[in-house]
């Protein structure tokens, strides 16, 4: 006579979000779309309303999420998945831009969480899921304080370093826009369009190494007076009065 142990029946892992939705009376249409597939669709939809550079930044930001969460079915994604990814990213999620295997910065992880939340919000609107599992996931305050204490402070350039860079850029075709950007003017908003030519060119009597002397307060006051007396400024003022 032989005795055998009772056969153990392995049940499939339940889907917590779907079960919760079912108990609440919400209809959950089954869908096998993965997180990667939905992010691709979401980026295509966002490309219709955003600049190409913005879409590229979104894509790079979401690439940090795809490695760990991309193959998970969208309807099986839980808050625990997102929290586990966040902790992994803070501890060893760096792949490029530094030593591989080190933690990502708080800002990088925060941006990835924000884009993931946006994508899941759209999934809720489309009826793919009814709960945004990333809406309540935030970086702990302790992690933020730790980064502030250990983060290396990058010192800005001093006057001599800026002068050396400007001198090296003198033969570049973008040399003139560079000078305008260093003066604080905004060419894209037509702030530099009304100035006289003499106010933008550097005087010949100045030192051969461009330094901060041509961007002093005196130079700025002279430039501002030229701008106020220009035709562009007068037209904008008269337009405002109308």
C-alpha positions in Angstrom: 0.0 0.0 0.0 1.4 3.3 -1.0 0.5 6.8 0.2 0.7 9.8 -2.0 0.6 13.4 -1.2 -2.5 15.4 -2.4 -1.9 17.0 -5.7 -1.3 20.7 -5.4 -3.3 22.8 -7.8 -1.6 26.0 -9.0 -4.1 28.7 -9.7 -3.3 31.5 -12.1 -2.1 34.8 -10.5 -5.1 37.1 -10.1 -5.1 40.5 -11.6 -5.5 42.9 -8.6 -6.6 46.0 -10.6 -9.1 44.0 -12.7 -10.5 42.2 -9.7 -11.0 45.5 -7.9 -12.7 47.0 -10.9 -14.9 43.9 -11.2 -16.0 44.2 -7.6 -16.7 47.9 -8.0 -19.0 47.1 -11.0 -16.8 48.7 -13.7 -16.6 46.9 -17.0 -13.0 45.9 -17.8 -12.6 44.8 -21.4 -9.7 42.3 -21.7 -6.7 43.6 -23.5 -3.3 42.1 -24.0 -1.5 45.4 -24.8 1.8 45.8 -23.0 3.2 49.0 -21.4 5.7 49.2 -24.3 3.0 49.1 -26.9 0.9 51.6 -25.2 3.8 54.0 -24.7 4.5 53.8 -28.4 0.9 54.6 -29.2 0.8 57.5 -26.7 4.0 59.0 -28.2 2.4 58.9 -31.7 -0.6 60.8 -30.4 1.5 63.3 -28.6 3.6 63.9 -31.7 0.6 65.6 -33.3 0.6 68.4 -30.7 4.2 68.8 -29.6 7.5 69.8 -31.2 9.8 67.1 -32.4 12.4 68.0 -29.8 9.8 67.7 -27.0 8.7 64.3 -28.3 12.3 63.2 -28.4 12.7 64.2 -24.8 9.6 62.3 -23.9 10.9 59.2 -25.7 14.3 59.4 -23.9 12.5 59.9 -20.5 10.3 56.9 -21.0 13.1 54.7 -22.2 14.2 54.5 -18.6 10.9 52.8 -17.8 10.7 50.3 -20.7 13.4 48.0 -19.5 11.7 47.0 -16.3 8.0 47.6 -17.0 7.8 47.5 -20.8 6.8 43.8 -21.0 4.2 44.0 -18.3 0.6 43.9 -19.6 -1.0 47.3 -19.2 -3.9 45.9 -17.3 -1.6 43.9 -14.9 0.5 46.9 -14.0 0.2 47.7 -10.3 1.5 50.5 -8.1 4.0 48.0 -6.6 5.5 47.6 -10.1 6.0 51.4 -10.4 7.3 51.7 -6.8 9.8 48.9 -7.4 11.0 50.6 -10.6 11.4 53.9 -8.8 13.6 52.4 -6.1 15.7 50.5 -8.6 16.2 53.6 -10.7 17.3 55.6 -7.7 19.8 52.9 -6.6 21.2 51.6 -9.9 19.2 52.6 -12.9 21.8 54.5 -14.8 22.7 53.1 -18.2 24.4 56.0 -20.0 25.5 59.5 -19.1 27.8 58.3 -16.3 28.9 55.1 -14.6 26.6 52.3 -15.5 24.9 50.7 -12.5 24.8 53.9 -10.4 21.6 55.6 -9.3 19.8 58.1 -11.5 19.2 61.6 -10.2 16.0 62.5 -8.5 15.1 64.9 -11.3 15.5 62.2 -14.0 13.4 59.7 -12.1 10.8 62.3 -11.3 10.5 63.2 -15.0 10.0 59.6 -15.9 7.3 59.2 -13.3 5.5 62.3 -14.6 5.6 61.0 -18.2 4.4 57.6 -17.2 1.6 59.2 -15.2 0.6 61.2 -18.3 0.5 58.1 -20.5 -1.6 56.2 -18.0 -4.0 59.1 -17.7 -4.6 58.8 -21.4 -5.0 55.0 -21.0 -7.8 55.7 -18.4 -9.4 58.1 -20.9 -9.3 55.5 -23.6 -10.9 52.9 -21.3 -7.9 50.6 -21.3 -7.6 50.8 -17.6 -9.7 52.6 -14.9 -7.0 53.3 -12.4 -3.8 55.3 -12.9 -1.4 53.2 -10.7 1.3 55.9 -11.0 -0.7 58.8 -9.7 0.3 58.4 -6.1 3.9 57.3 -6.6 6.3 60.0 -5.5 10.0 60.1 -4.7 10.6 59.9 -0.9 11.7 63.1 0.8 14.6 61.1 2.4 16.0 60.4 -1.1 15.7 64.1 -2.1 17.6 65.2 1.0 20.3 62.6 0.5 20.9 63.8 -3.0 21.2 67.4 -1.9 23.9 66.4 0.6 26.0 64.3 -1.7 25.4 66.0 -5.1 28.5 67.7 -6.5 28.1 71.4 -7.1 29.1 72.4 -10.6 30.8 75.8 -10.5 29.8 78.3 -13.3 32.3 79.7 -15.7 34.2 82.8 -14.6 34.9 85.9 -16.8 38.1 84.5 -18.2 36.6 81.2 -19.1 33.7 82.9 -20.8 36.1 85.1 -22.7 38.1 82.1 -23.9 35.0 80.4 -25.1 33.7 83.5 -27.0 37.1 83.9 -28.6 37.1 80.3 -29.8 33.7 80.8 -31.3 34.6 83.9 -33.3 34.8 82.1 -36.6 31.6 80.2 -36.1 28.5 81.2 -38.1 26.5 81.4 -34.8 28.9 83.9 -33.3 26.5 86.8 -33.5 23.6 85.0 -31.9 26.0 83.9 -29.2 26.8 87.5 -28.4 23.1 88.4 -28.3 22.4 85.5 -25.9 25.1 86.6 -23.6 23.7 90.1 -23.3 20.4 88.8 -22.0 18.4 89.9 -25.0 15.8 87.5 -26.6 16.0 87.5 -30.4 13.1 85.1 -30.6 10.8 87.7 -29.1 12.1 90.5 -31.3 13.9 92.2 -28.3 17.1 92.6 -30.4 15.5 93.6 -33.7 15.2 97.3 -33.1 18.8 98.1 -31.9 21.2 100.0 -34.0 24.1 98.1 -35.6 26.7 100.1 -33.7 25.3 98.9 -30.4 25.7 95.2 -31.2 29.2 95.3 -32.6 32.1 95.3 -30.2 34.3 98.4 -30.4 37.7 98.0 -32.1 39.5 99.6 -29.3 38.5 96.9 -26.9 40.9 94.2 -25.7 41.6 91.4 -28.1 40.3 88.8 -25.7 36.5 89.3 -25.3 35.6 89.6 -21.7 32.7 90.9 -19.7 33.6 94.5 -20.2 31.4 94.8 -23.4 28.4 93.5 -21.4 28.7 95.9 -18.5 25.8 98.0 -17.2 27.0 101.0 -19.2 26.9 99.0 -22.5 23.4 97.8 -21.5 22.1 101.3 -20.8 23.4 102.4 -24.2 21.7 99.5 -25.9 18.4 100.1 -24.1 18.4 103.7 -25.1 18.9 102.7 -28.7 16.1 100.2 -28.5 13.7 102.7 -27.1 14.4 105.1 -29.9 14.1 102.5 -32.7 11.2 102.3 -35.1 10.4 98.8 -33.9 9.9 100.0 -30.4 7.8 102.9 -31.5 5.5 100.6 -33.6 5.1 98.2 -30.7 4.2 101.1 -28.3 1.7 102.6 -30.7 0.2 99.2 -31.3 -0.2 98.7 -27.6 -2.1 102.1 -27.3 -4.5 101.1 -30.0 
